[in-house]
Amino acid sequence: MALRKLSAYPGNITAGETIGIIDRAARPVAGLPDHDFWLFDDTDVYRMHYTTDGKFIGAEHLPAGATPE
């Protein structure tokens, strides 16, 4: 399933998106949030929501000021 998710990245990168992936299965990484997010134009933040088995179920637009500057 992870490979299907990654298959969209080449087109996104070509379109100018910057994508970062941290493999937390390889080793623990301190200081990371406990959630995934999208950041658009350095201003709009969307928190990602998944089922317990990892299926994407939607995104929540966070209001201005909900995240640190």
Secondary structure as UniProt FT lines:
FT   HELIX           2..6
FT   TURN            7..8
FT   HELIX           9..14
FT   TURN            15..16
FT   TURN            24..26
FT   TURN            30..31
FT   STRAND          37..40
FT   TURN            41..43
FT   STRAND          44..50
FT   TURN            52..53
FT   STRAND          56..61
FT   TURN            64..65
//
